[in-house]
Amino acid sequence: MAAKRTYWFGPKRVGWGIGPRSWQGWATIVIYCGLMISLIRMFDRVAHPMLDAAIKIILTAAFLALLFWKADRSKQE
């Protein structure tokens, strides 16, 4: 018996792209935004632009990987 896969993100009803479909999807977006805002506030006082950029790139890559892993990419017609 295969376990039912739950999707956190799915195709939008109106428009292009995907959006959150469950509380886990919304929580992922809130955590990502919170981390990005805290990095802006933290690195505003410290002069390390390369470290700041590297951390933001890594966070964004992790967010996109999670988004594609937990997204329902089935065709909706």
mmCIF file of the N, C-alpha and C atoms, coordinates in Angstrom:
data_MODEL
# 
_entry.id   MODEL 
# 
loop_
_atom_site.group_PDB 
_atom_site.id 
_atom_site.type_symbol 
_atom_site.label_atom_id 
_atom_site.label_alt_id 
_atom_site.label_comp_id 
_atom_site.label_asym_id 
_atom_site.label_entity_id 
_atom_site.label_seq_id 
_atom_site.pdbx_PDB_ins_code 
_atom_site.Cartn_x 
_atom_site.Cartn_y 
_atom_site.Cartn_z 
_atom_site.occupancy 
_atom_site.B_iso_or_equiv 
_atom_site.pdbx_formal_charge 
_atom_site.auth_seq_id 
_atom_site.auth_comp_id 
_atom_site.auth_asym_id 
_atom_site.auth_atom_id 
_atom_site.pdbx_PDB_model_num 
ATOM 1   N N  . MET A 1 1  ? 0.829  -1.177 0.000   1.00 0.00 ? 1  MET A N  1 
ATOM 2   C CA . MET A 1 1  ? 0.000  0.000  0.000   1.00 0.00 ? 1  MET A CA 1 
ATOM 3   C C  . MET A 1 1  ? 0.882  1.252  0.000   1.00 0.00 ? 1  MET A C  1 
ATOM 4   N N  . ALA A 1 2  ? 0.740  2.093  -0.967  1.00 0.00 ? 2  ALA A N  1 
ATOM 5   C CA . ALA A 1 2  ? 1.535  3.312  -1.060  1.00 0.00 ? 2  ALA A CA 1 
ATOM 6   C C  . ALA A 1 2  ? 0.933  4.398  -0.184  1.00 0.00 ? 2  ALA A C  1 
ATOM 7   N N  . ALA A 1 3  ? 1.815  5.109  0.485   1.00 0.00 ? 3  ALA A N  1 
ATOM 8   C CA . ALA A 1 3  ? 1.361  6.215  1.328   1.00 0.00 ? 3  ALA A CA 1 
ATOM 9   C C  . ALA A 1 3  ? 0.924  7.376  0.447   1.00 0.00 ? 3  ALA A C  1 
ATOM 10  N N  . LYS A 1 4  ? -0.147 8.035  0.855   1.00 0.00 ? 4  LYS A N  1 
ATOM 11  C CA . LYS A 1 4  ? -0.642 9.178  0.087   1.00 0.00 ? 4  LYS A CA 1 
ATOM 12  C C  . LYS A 1 4  ? 0.314  10.352 0.284   1.00 0.00 ? 4  LYS A C  1 
ATOM 13  N N  . ARG A 1 5  ? 0.752  10.918 -0.815  1.00 0.00 ? 5  ARG A N  1 
ATOM 14  C CA . ARG A 1 5  ? 1.674  12.041 -0.754  1.00 0.00 ? 5  ARG A CA 1 
ATOM 15  C C  . ARG A 1 5  ? 0.895  13.329 -0.564  1.00 0.00 ? 5  ARG A C  1 
ATOM 16  N N  . THR A 1 6  ? 1.292  14.111 0.415   1.00 0.00 ? 6  THR A N  1 
ATOM 17  C CA . THR A 1 6  ? 0.638  15.396 0.640   1.00 0.00 ? 6  THR A CA 1 
ATOM 18  C C  . THR A 1 6  ? 1.487  16.498 0.011   1.00 0.00 ? 6  THR A C  1 
ATOM 19  N N  . TYR A 1 7  ? 0.813  17.401 -0.655  1.00 0.00 ? 7  TYR A N  1 
ATOM 20  C CA . TYR A 1 7  ? 1.491  18.508 -1.317  1.00 0.00 ? 7  TYR A CA 1 
ATOM 21  C C  . TYR A 1 7  ? 1.288  19.780 -0.513  1.00 0.00 ? 7  TYR A C  1 
ATOM 22  N N  . TRP A 1 8  ? 2.378  20.520 -0.318  1.00 0.00 ? 8  TRP A N  1 
ATOM 23  C CA . TRP A 1 8  ? 2.301  21.790 0.399   1.00 0.00 ? 8  TRP A CA 1 
ATOM 24  C C  . TRP A 1 8  ? 1.980  22.932 -0.550  1.00 0.00 ? 8  TRP A C  1 
ATOM 25  N N  . PHE A 1 9  ? 2.335  22.766 -1.814  1.00 0.00 ? 9  PHE A N  1 
ATOM 26  C CA . PHE A 1 9  ? 2.125  23.793 -2.831  1.00 0.00 ? 9  PHE A CA 1 
ATOM 27  C C  . PHE A 1 9  ? 1.436  23.162 -4.032  1.00 0.00 ? 9  PHE A C  1 
ATOM 28  N N  . GLY A 1 10 ? 0.631  23.954 -4.719  1.00 0.00 ? 10 GLY A N  1 
ATOM 29  C CA . GLY A 1 10 ? -0.066 23.454 -5.895  1.00 0.00 ? 10 GLY A CA 1 
ATOM 30  C C  . GLY A 1 10 ? -0.321 24.569 -6.879  1.00 0.00 ? 10 GLY A C  1 
ATOM 31  N N  . PRO A 1 11 ? -0.846 24.220 -8.060  1.00 0.00 ? 11 PRO A N  1 
ATOM 32  C CA . PRO A 1 11 ? -1.115 25.245 -9.075  1.00 0.00 ? 11 PRO A CA 1 
ATOM 33  C C  . PRO A 1 11 ? -2.189 26.229 -8.602  1.00 0.00 ? 11 PRO A C  1 
ATOM 34  N N  . LYS A 1 12 ? -2.002 27.476 -8.976  1.00 0.00 ? 12 LYS A N  1 
ATOM 35  C CA . LYS A 1 12 ? -2.993 28.494 -8.620  1.00 0.00 ? 12 LYS A CA 1 
ATOM 36  C C  . LYS A 1 12 ? -4.272 28.292 -9.417  1.00 0.00 ? 12 LYS A C  1 
ATOM 37  N N  . ARG A 1 13 ? -5.378 28.698 -8.841  1.00 0.00 ? 13 ARG A N  1 
ATOM 38  C CA . ARG A 1 13 ? -6.656 28.608 -9.553  1.00 0.00 ? 13 ARG A CA 1 
ATOM 39  C C  . ARG A 1 13 ? -6.767 29.688 -10.618 1.00 0.00 ? 13 ARG A C  1 
ATOM 40  N N  . VAL A 1 14 ? -6.187 30.850 -10.323 1.00 0.00 ? 14 VAL A N  1 
ATOM 41  C CA . VAL A 1 14 ? -6.197 31.969 -11.260 1.00 0.00 ? 14 VAL A CA 1 
ATOM 42  C C  . VAL A 1 14 ? -4.761 32.456 -11.406 1.00 0.00 ? 14 VAL A C  1 
ATOM 43  N N  . GLY A 1 15 ? -4.304 32.575 -12.634 1.00 0.00 ? 15 GLY A N  1 
ATOM 44  C CA . GLY A 1 15 ? -2.953 33.069 -12.877 1.00 0.00 ? 15 GLY A CA 1 
ATOM 45  C C  . GLY A 1 15 ? -1.959 31.944 -13.076 1.00 0.00 ? 15 GLY A C  1 
ATOM 46  N N  . TRP A 1 16 ? -0.680 32.326 -13.136 1.00 0.00 ? 16 TRP A N  1 
ATOM 47  C CA . TRP A 1 16 ? 0.394  31.376 -13.374 1.00 0.00 ? 16 TRP A CA 1 
ATOM 48  C C  . TRP A 1 16 ? 1.103  31.057 -12.080 1.00 0.00 ? 16 TRP A C  1 
ATOM 49  N N  . GLY A 1 17 ? 1.786  29.934 -12.053 1.00 0.00 ? 17 GLY A N  1 
ATOM 50  C CA . GLY A 1 17 ? 2.631  29.591 -10.929 1.00 0.00 ? 17 GLY A CA 1 
ATOM 51  C C  . GLY A 1 17 ? 1.965  28.674 -9.924  1.00 0.00 ? 17 GLY A C  1 
ATOM 52  N N  . ILE A 1 18 ? 2.629  28.544 -8.791  1.00 0.00 ? 18 ILE A N  1 
ATOM 53  C CA . ILE A 1 18 ? 2.109  27.711 -7.719  1.00 0.00 ? 18 ILE A CA 1 
ATOM 54  C C  . ILE A 1 18 ? 1.997  28.540 -6.456  1.00 0.00 ? 18 ILE A C  1 
ATOM 55  N N  . GLY A 1 19 ? 1.141  28.097 -5.561  1.00 0.00 ? 19 GLY A N  1 
ATOM 56  C CA . GLY A 1 19 ? 0.928  28.788 -4.303  1.00 0.00 ? 19 GLY A CA 1 
ATOM 57  C C  . GLY A 1 19 ? 0.739  27.783 -3.183  1.00 0.00 ? 19 GLY A C  1 
ATOM 58  N N  . PRO A 1 20 ? 0.735  28.251 -1.942  1.00 0.00 ? 20 PRO A N  1 
ATOM 59  C CA . PRO A 1 20 ? 0.573  27.339 -0.812  1.00 0.00 ? 20 PRO A CA 1 
ATOM 60  C C  . PRO A 1 20 ? -0.810 26.695 -0.785  1.00 0.00 ? 20 PRO A C  1 
ATOM 61  N N  . ARG A 1 21 ? -0.855 25.402 -0.459  1.00 0.00 ? 21 ARG A N  1 
ATOM 62  C CA . ARG A 1 21 ? -2.105 24.645 -0.395  1.00 0.00 ? 21 ARG A CA 1 
ATOM 63  C C  . ARG A 1 21 ? -2.413 24.139 1.007   1.00 0.00 ? 21 ARG A C  1 
ATOM 64  N N  . SER A 1 22 ? -1.441 24.202 1.927   1.00 0.00 ? 22 SER A N  1 
ATOM 65  C CA . SER A 1 22 ? -1.650 23.691 3.277   1.00 0.00 ? 22 SER A CA 1 
ATOM 66  C C  . SER A 1 22 ? -0.944 24.612 4.272   1.00 0.00 ? 22 SER A C  1 
ATOM 67  N N  . TRP A 1 23 ? -1.140 24.319 5.552   1.00 0.00 ? 23 TRP A N  1 
ATOM 68  C CA . TRP A 1 23 ? -0.506 25.152 6.570   1.00 0.00 ? 23 TRP A CA 1 
ATOM 69  C C  . TRP A 1 23 ? 1.014  25.012 6.518   1.00 0.00 ? 23 TRP A C  1 
ATOM 70  N N  . GLN A 1 24 ? 1.515  23.857 6.061   1.00 0.00 ? 24 GLN A N  1 
ATOM 71  C CA . GLN A 1 24 ? 2.954  23.680 5.949   1.00 0.00 ? 24 GLN A CA 1 
ATOM 72  C C  . GLN A 1 24 ? 3.545  24.605 4.877   1.00 0.00 ? 24 GLN A C  1 
ATOM 73  N N  . GLY A 1 25 ? 2.805  24.785 3.784   1.00 0.00 ? 25 GLY A N  1 
ATOM 74  C CA . GLY A 1 25 ? 3.255  25.704 2.742   1.00 0.00 ? 25 GLY A CA 1 
ATOM 75  C C  . GLY A 1 25 ? 3.301  27.139 3.234   1.00 0.00 ? 25 GLY A C  1 
ATOM 76  N N  . TRP A 1 26 ? 2.254  27.546 3.950   1.00 0.00 ? 26 TRP A N  1 
ATOM 77  C CA . TRP A 1 26 ? 2.236  28.893 4.515   1.00 0.00 ? 26 TRP A CA 1 
ATOM 78  C C  . TRP A 1 26 ? 3.337  29.069 5.546   1.00 0.00 ? 26 TRP A C  1 
ATOM 79  N N  . ALA A 1 27 ? 3.574  28.059 6.375   1.00 0.00 ? 27 ALA A N  1 
ATOM 80  C CA . ALA A 1 27 ? 4.633  28.141 7.384   1.00 0.00 ? 27 ALA A CA 1 
ATOM 81  C C  . ALA A 1 27 ? 6.005  28.256 6.726   1.00 0.00 ? 27 ALA A C  1 
ATOM 82  N N  . THR A 1 28 ? 6.213  27.537 5.632   1.00 0.00 ? 28 THR A N  1 
ATOM 83  C CA . THR A 1 28 ? 7.475  27.615 4.901   1.00 0.00 ? 28 THR A CA 1 
ATOM 84  C C  . THR A 1 28 ? 7.719  29.030 4.389   1.00 0.00 ? 28 THR A C  1 
ATOM 85  N N  . ILE A 1 29 ? 6.692  29.641 3.839   1.00 0.00 ? 29 ILE A N  1 
ATOM 86  C CA . ILE A 1 29 ? 6.828  31.008 3.322   1.00 0.00 ? 29 ILE A CA 1 
ATOM 87  C C  . ILE A 1 29 ? 7.098  31.994 4.457   1.00 0.00 ? 29 ILE A C  1 
ATOM 88  N N  . VAL A 1 30 ? 6.386  31.857 5.570   1.00 0.00 ? 30 VAL A N  1 
ATOM 89  C CA . VAL A 1 30 ? 6.575  32.763 6.715   1.00 0.00 ? 30 VAL A CA 1 
ATOM 90  C C  . VAL A 1 30 ? 7.987  32.620 7.279   1.00 0.00 ? 30 VAL A C  1 
ATOM 91  N N  . ILE A 1 31 ? 8.476  31.390 7.411   1.00 0.00 ? 31 ILE A N  1 
ATOM 92  C CA . ILE A 1 31 ? 9.828  31.173 7.940   1.00 0.00 ? 31 ILE A CA 1 
ATOM 93  C C  . ILE A 1 31 ? 10.876 31.750 6.989   1.00 0.00 ? 31 ILE A C  1 
ATOM 94  N N  . TYR A 1 32 ? 10.708 31.524 5.690   1.00 0.00 ? 32 TYR A N  1 
ATOM 95  C CA . TYR A 1 32 ? 11.656 32.062 4.710   1.00 0.00 ? 32 TYR A CA 1 
ATOM 96  C C  . TYR A 1 32 ? 11.687 33.596 4.777   1.00 0.00 ? 32 TYR A C  1 
ATOM 97  N N  . CYS A 1 33 ? 10.520 34.221 4.786   1.00 0.00 ? 33 CYS A N  1 
ATOM 98  C CA . CYS A 1 33 ? 10.463 35.687 4.854   1.00 0.00 ? 33 CYS A CA 1 
ATOM 99  C C  . CYS A 1 33 ? 11.054 36.203 6.167   1.00 0.00 ? 33 CYS A C  1 
ATOM 100 N N  . GLY A 1 34 ? 10.763 35.515 7.263   1.00 0.00 ? 34 GLY A N  1 
ATOM 101 C CA . GLY A 1 34 ? 11.318 35.922 8.561   1.00 0.00 ? 34 GLY A CA 1 
ATOM 102 C C  . GLY A 1 34 ? 12.831 35.848 8.582   1.00 0.00 ? 34 GLY A C  1 
ATOM 103 N N  . LEU A 1 35 ? 13.381 34.783 8.008   1.00 0.00 ? 35 LEU A N  1 
ATOM 104 C CA . LEU A 1 35 ? 14.843 34.663 7.954   1.00 0.00 ? 35 LEU A CA 1 
ATOM 105 C C  . LEU A 1 35 ? 15.463 35.741 7.072   1.00 0.00 ? 35 LEU A C  1 
ATOM 106 N N  . MET A 1 36 ? 14.844 36.031 5.935   1.00 0.00 ? 36 MET A N  1 
ATOM 107 C CA . MET A 1 36 ? 15.386 37.065 5.052   1.00 0.00 ? 36 MET A CA 1 
ATOM 108 C C  . MET A 1 36 ? 15.337 38.448 5.718   1.00 0.00 ? 36 MET A C  1 
ATOM 109 N N  . ILE A 1 37 ? 14.249 38.753 6.412   1.00 0.00 ? 37 ILE A N  1 
ATOM 110 C CA . ILE A 1 37 ? 14.132 40.042 7.100   1.00 0.00 ? 37 ILE A CA 1 
ATOM 111 C C  . ILE A 1 37 ? 15.135 40.127 8.237   1.00 0.00 ? 37 ILE A C  1 
ATOM 112 N N  . SER A 1 38 ? 15.314 39.042 8.987   1.00 0.00 ? 38 SER A N  1 
ATOM 113 C CA . SER A 1 38 ? 16.279 39.074 10.087  1.00 0.00 ? 38 SER A CA 1 
ATOM 114 C C  . SER A 1 38 ? 17.704 39.231 9.564   1.00 0.00 ? 38 SER A C  1 
ATOM 115 N N  . LEU A 1 39 ? 17.993 38.656 8.390   1.00 0.00 ? 39 LEU A N  1 
ATOM 116 C CA . LEU A 1 39 ? 19.316 38.847 7.805   1.00 0.00 ? 39 LEU A CA 1 
ATOM 117 C C  . LEU A 1 39 ? 19.541 40.297 7.393   1.00 0.00 ? 39 LEU A C  1 
ATOM 118 N N  . ILE A 1 40 ? 18.509 40.935 6.873   1.00 0.00 ? 40 ILE A N  1 
ATOM 119 C CA . ILE A 1 40 ? 18.630 42.349 6.509   1.00 0.00 ? 40 ILE A CA 1 
ATOM 120 C C  . ILE A 1 40 ? 18.957 43.176 7.743   1.00 0.00 ? 40 ILE A C  1 
ATOM 121 N N  . ARG A 1 41 ? 18.261 42.904 8.829   1.00 0.00 ? 41 ARG A N  1 
ATOM 122 C CA . ARG A 1 41 ? 18.503 43.654 10.059  1.00 0.00 ? 41 ARG A CA 1 
ATOM 123 C C  . ARG A 1 41 ? 19.858 43.319 10.674  1.00 0.00 ? 41 ARG A C  1 
ATOM 124 N N  . MET A 1 42 ? 20.281 42.061 10.592  1.00 0.00 ? 42 MET A N  1 
ATOM 125 C CA . MET A 1 42 ? 21.536 41.650 11.195  1.00 0.00 ? 42 MET A CA 1 
ATOM 126 C C  . MET A 1 42 ? 22.736 42.182 10.412  1.00 0.00 ? 42 MET A C  1 
ATOM 127 N N  . PHE A 1 43 ? 22.709 42.078 9.091   1.00 0.00 ? 43 PHE A N  1 
ATOM 128 C CA . PHE A 1 43 ? 23.854 42.495 8.292   1.00 0.00 ? 43 PHE A CA 1 
ATOM 129 C C  . PHE A 1 43 ? 23.818 43.984 7.942   1.00 0.00 ? 43 PHE A C  1 
ATOM 130 N N  . ASP A 1 44 ? 22.813 44.695 8.394   1.00 0.00 ? 44 ASP A N  1 
ATOM 131 C CA . ASP A 1 44 ? 22.777 46.140 8.186   1.00 0.00 ? 44 ASP A CA 1 
ATOM 132 C C  . ASP A 1 44 ? 23.873 46.812 9.007   1.00 0.00 ? 44 ASP A C  1 
ATOM 133 N N  . ARG A 1 45 ? 24.193 46.230 10.145  1.00 0.00 ? 45 ARG A N  1 
ATOM 134 C CA . ARG A 1 45 ? 25.184 46.813 11.056  1.00 0.00 ? 45 ARG A CA 1 
ATOM 135 C C  . ARG A 1 45 ? 26.579 46.252 10.828  1.00 0.00 ? 45 ARG A C  1 
ATOM 136 N N  . VAL A 1 46 ? 26.698 45.161 10.101  1.00 0.00 ? 46 VAL A N  1 
ATOM 137 C CA . VAL A 1 46 ? 27.986 44.508 9.885   1.00 0.00 ? 46 VAL A CA 1 
ATOM 138 C C  . VAL A 1 46 ? 28.364 44.651 8.413   1.00 0.00 ? 46 VAL A C  1 
ATOM 139 N N  . ALA A 1 47 ? 29.620 44.940 8.170   1.00 0.00 ? 47 ALA A N  1 
ATOM 140 C CA . ALA A 1 47 ? 30.081 45.160 6.797   1.00 0.00 ? 47 ALA A CA 1 
ATOM 141 C C  . ALA A 1 47 ? 30.646 43.874 6.193   1.00 0.00 ? 47 ALA A C  1 
ATOM 142 N N  . HIS A 1 48 ? 29.770 42.913 5.915   1.00 0.00 ? 48 HIS A N  1 
ATOM 143 C CA . HIS A 1 48 ? 30.169 41.665 5.260   1.00 0.00 ? 48 HIS A CA 1 
ATOM 144 C C  . HIS A 1 48 ? 29.186 41.377 4.125   1.00 0.00 ? 48 HIS A C  1 
ATOM 145 N N  . PRO A 1 49 ? 29.264 42.134 3.033   1.00 0.00 ? 49 PRO A N  1 
ATOM 146 C CA . PRO A 1 49 ? 28.281 41.946 1.961   1.00 0.00 ? 49 PRO A CA 1 
ATOM 147 C C  . PRO A 1 49 ? 28.382 40.590 1.267   1.00 0.00 ? 49 PRO A C  1 
ATOM 148 N N  . MET A 1 50 ? 29.559 40.007 1.174   1.00 0.00 ? 50 MET A N  1 
ATOM 149 C CA . MET A 1 50 ? 29.697 38.710 0.511   1.00 0.00 ? 50 MET A CA 1 
ATOM 150 C C  . MET A 1 50 ? 29.069 37.596 1.353   1.00 0.00 ? 50 MET A C  1 
ATOM 151 N N  . LEU A 1 51 ? 29.264 37.642 2.665   1.00 0.00 ? 51 LEU A N  1 
ATOM 152 C CA . LEU A 1 51 ? 28.650 36.652 3.550   1.00 0.00 ? 51 LEU A CA 1 
ATOM 153 C C  . LEU A 1 51 ? 27.132 36.794 3.528   1.00 0.00 ? 51 LEU A C  1 
ATOM 154 N N  . ASP A 1 52 ? 26.670 38.031 3.531   1.00 0.00 ? 52 ASP A N  1 
ATOM 155 C CA . ASP A 1 52 ? 25.234 38.304 3.458   1.00 0.00 ? 52 ASP A CA 1 
ATOM 156 C C  . ASP A 1 52 ? 24.635 37.732 2.175   1.00 0.00 ? 52 ASP A C  1 
ATOM 157 N N  . ALA A 1 53 ? 25.282 37.991 1.056   1.00 0.00 ? 53 ALA A N  1 
ATOM 158 C CA . ALA A 1 53 ? 24.791 37.484 -0.230  1.00 0.00 ? 53 ALA A CA 1 
ATOM 159 C C  . ALA A 1 53 ? 24.836 35.961 -0.279  1.00 0.00 ? 53 ALA A C  1 
ATOM 160 N N  . ALA A 1 54 ? 25.903 35.362 0.243   1.00 0.00 ? 54 ALA A N  1 
ATOM 161 C CA . ALA A 1 54 ? 26.026 33.900 0.223   1.00 0.00 ? 54 ALA A CA 1 
ATOM 162 C C  . ALA A 1 54 ? 24.926 33.244 1.051   1.00 0.00 ? 54 ALA A C  1 
ATOM 163 N N  . ILE A 1 55 ? 24.638 33.773 2.220   1.00 0.00 ? 55 ILE A N  1 
ATOM 164 C CA . ILE A 1 55 ? 23.592 33.204 3.073   1.00 0.00 ? 55 ILE A CA 1 
ATOM 165 C C  . ILE A 1 55 ? 22.226 33.347 2.405   1.00 0.00 ? 55 ILE A C  1 
ATOM 166 N N  . LYS A 1 56 ? 21.956 34.498 1.791   1.00 0.00 ? 56 LYS A N  1 
ATOM 167 C CA . LYS A 1 56 ? 20.672 34.698 1.110   1.00 0.00 ? 56 LYS A CA 1 
ATOM 168 C C  . LYS A 1 56 ? 20.516 33.763 -0.091  1.00 0.00 ? 56 LYS A C  1 
ATOM 169 N N  . ILE A 1 57 ? 21.593 33.534 -0.821  1.00 0.00 ? 57 ILE A N  1 
ATOM 170 C CA . ILE A 1 57 ? 21.540 32.621 -1.964  1.00 0.00 ? 57 ILE A CA 1 
ATOM 171 C C  . ILE A 1 57 ? 21.273 31.195 -1.485  1.00 0.00 ? 57 ILE A C  1 
ATOM 172 N N  . ILE A 1 58 ? 21.938 30.771 -0.418  1.00 0.00 ? 58 ILE A N  1 
ATOM 173 C CA . ILE A 1 58 ? 21.742 29.428 0.121   1.00 0.00 ? 58 ILE A CA 1 
ATOM 174 C C  . ILE A 1 58 ? 20.318 29.253 0.635   1.00 0.00 ? 58 ILE A C  1 
ATOM 175 N N  . LEU A 1 59 ? 19.801 30.257 1.368   1.00 0.00 ? 59 LEU A N  1 
ATOM 176 C CA . LEU A 1 59 ? 18.423 30.181 1.859   1.00 0.00 ? 59 LEU A CA 1 
ATOM 177 C C  . LEU A 1 59 ? 17.412 30.113 0.717   1.00 0.00 ? 59 LEU A C  1 
ATOM 178 N N  . THR A 1 60 ? 17.628 30.909 -0.316  1.00 0.00 ? 60 THR A N  1 
ATOM 179 C CA . THR A 1 60 ? 16.716 30.913 -1.458  1.00 0.00 ? 60 THR A CA 1 
ATOM 180 C C  . THR A 1 60 ? 16.773 29.586 -2.211  1.00 0.00 ? 60 THR A C  1 
ATOM 181 N N  . ALA A 1 61 ? 17.967 29.032 -2.374  1.00 0.00 ? 61 ALA A N  1 
ATOM 182 C CA . ALA A 1 61 ? 18.099 27.735 -3.047  1.00 0.00 ? 61 ALA A CA 1 
ATOM 183 C C  . ALA A 1 61 ? 17.400 26.639 -2.245  1.00 0.00 ? 61 ALA A C  1 
ATOM 184 N N  . ALA A 1 62 ? 17.542 26.670 -0.925  1.00 0.00 ? 62 ALA A N  1 
ATOM 185 C CA . ALA A 1 62 ? 16.876 25.674 -0.080  1.00 0.00 ? 62 ALA A CA 1 
ATOM 186 C C  . ALA A 1 62 ? 15.360 25.833 -0.152  1.00 0.00 ? 62 ALA A C  1 
ATOM 187 N N  . PHE A 1 63 ? 14.878 27.076 -0.153  1.00 0.00 ? 63 PHE A N  1 
ATOM 188 C CA . PHE A 1 63 ? 13.444 27.331 -0.259  1.00 0.00 ? 63 PHE A CA 1 
ATOM 189 C C  . PHE A 1 63 ? 12.891 26.824 -1.589  1.00 0.00 ? 63 PHE A C  1 
ATOM 190 N N  . LEU A 1 64 ? 13.593 27.102 -2.679  1.00 0.00 ? 64 LEU A N  1 
ATOM 191 C CA . LEU A 1 64 ? 13.132 26.653 -3.995  1.00 0.00 ? 64 LEU A CA 1 
ATOM 192 C C  . LEU A 1 64 ? 13.179 25.131 -4.111  1.00 0.00 ? 64 LEU A C  1 
ATOM 193 N N  . ALA A 1 65 ? 14.209 24.500 -3.532  1.00 0.00 ? 65 ALA A N  1 
ATOM 194 C CA . ALA A 1 65 ? 14.281 23.039 -3.557  1.00 0.00 ? 65 ALA A CA 1 
ATOM 195 C C  . ALA A 1 65 ? 13.101 22.430 -2.803  1.00 0.00 ? 65 ALA A C  1 
ATOM 196 N N  . LEU A 1 66 ? 12.779 22.979 -1.634  1.00 0.00 ? 66 LEU A N  1 
ATOM 197 C CA . LEU A 1 66 ? 11.635 22.496 -0.864  1.00 0.00 ? 66 LEU A CA 1 
ATOM 198 C C  . LEU A 1 66 ? 10.334 22.747 -1.619  1.00 0.00 ? 66 LEU A C  1 
ATOM 199 N N  . LEU A 1 67 ? 10.235 23.892 -2.266  1.00 0.00 ? 67 LEU A N  1 
ATOM 200 C CA . LEU A 1 67 ? 9.036  24.232 -3.017  1.00 0.00 ? 67 LEU A CA 1 
ATOM 201 C C  . LEU A 1 67 ? 8.800  23.230 -4.152  1.00 0.00 ? 67 LEU A C  1 
ATOM 202 N N  . PHE A 1 68 ? 9.847  22.904 -4.905  1.00 0.00 ? 68 PHE A N  1 
ATOM 203 C CA . PHE A 1 68 ? 9.689  21.953 -6.006  1.00 0.00 ? 68 PHE A CA 1 
ATOM 204 C C  . PHE A 1 68 ? 9.500  20.522 -5.515  1.00 0.00 ? 68 PHE A C  1 
ATOM 205 N N  . TRP A 1 69 ? 10.080 20.187 -4.362  1.00 0.00 ? 69 TRP A N  1 
ATOM 206 C CA . TRP A 1 69 ? 9.944  18.846 -3.810  1.00 0.00 ? 69 TRP A CA 1 
ATOM 207 C C  . TRP A 1 69 ? 8.511  18.594 -3.314  1.00 0.00 ? 69 TRP A C  1 
ATOM 208 N N  . LYS A 1 70 ? 7.899  19.622 -2.706  1.00 0.00 ? 70 LYS A N  1 
ATOM 209 C CA . LYS A 1 70 ? 6.580  19.465 -2.104  1.00 0.00 ? 70 LYS A CA 1 
ATOM 210 C C  . LYS A 1 70 ? 5.458  20.055 -2.956  1.00 0.00 ? 70 LYS A C  1 
ATOM 211 N N  . ALA A 1 71 ? 5.712  20.315 -4.227  1.00 0.00 ? 71 ALA A N  1 
ATOM 212 C CA . ALA A 1 71 ? 4.693  20.912 -5.097  1.00 0.00 ? 71 ALA A CA 1 
ATOM 213 C C  . ALA A 1 71 ? 4.000  19.845 -5.929  1.00 0.00 ? 71 ALA A C  1 
ATOM 214 N N  . ASP A 1 72 ? 2.709  20.042 -6.139  1.00 0.00 ? 72 ASP A N  1 
ATOM 215 C CA . ASP A 1 72 ? 1.918  19.204 -7.031  1.00 0.00 ? 72 ASP A CA 1 
ATOM 216 C C  . ASP A 1 72 ? 2.037  19.797 -8.429  1.00 0.00 ? 72 ASP A C  1 
ATOM 217 N N  . ARG A 1 73 ? 2.799  19.155 -9.287  1.00 0.00 ? 73 ARG A N  1 
ATOM 218 C CA . ARG A 1 73 ? 3.039  19.675 -10.623 1.00 0.00 ? 73 ARG A CA 1 
ATOM 219 C C  . ARG A 1 73 ? 2.179  18.978 -11.682 1.00 0.00 ? 73 ARG A C  1 
ATOM 220 N N  . SER A 1 74 ? 1.108  18.353 -11.258 1.00 0.00 ? 74 SER A N  1 
ATOM 221 C CA . SER A 1 74 ? 0.238  17.695 -12.230 1.00 0.00 ? 74 SER A CA 1 
ATOM 222 C C  . SER A 1 74 ? -0.511 18.738 -13.060 1.00 0.00 ? 74 SER A C  1 
ATOM 223 N N  . LYS A 1 75 ? -0.823 18.371 -14.273 1.00 0.00 ? 75 LYS A N  1 
ATOM 224 C CA . LYS A 1 75 ? -1.540 19.293 -15.173 1.00 0.00 ? 75 LYS A CA 1 
ATOM 225 C C  . LYS A 1 75 ? -2.960 19.491 -14.675 1.00 0.00 ? 75 LYS A C  1 
ATOM 226 N N  . GLN A 1 76 ? -3.387 20.732 -14.675 1.00 0.00 ? 76 GLN A N  1 
ATOM 227 C CA . GLN A 1 76 ? -4.747 21.049 -14.267 1.00 0.00 ? 76 GLN A CA 1 
ATOM 228 C C  . GLN A 1 76 ? -5.454 21.681 -15.450 1.00 0.00 ? 76 GLN A C  1 
ATOM 229 N N  . GLU A 1 77 ? -6.518 21.067 -15.930 1.00 0.00 ? 77 GLU A N  1 
ATOM 230 C CA . GLU A 1 77 ? -7.186 21.588 -17.128 1.00 0.00 ? 77 GLU A CA 1 
ATOM 231 C C  . GLU A 1 77 ? -8.644 21.825 -16.884 1.00 0.00 ? 77 GLU A C  1 
# 
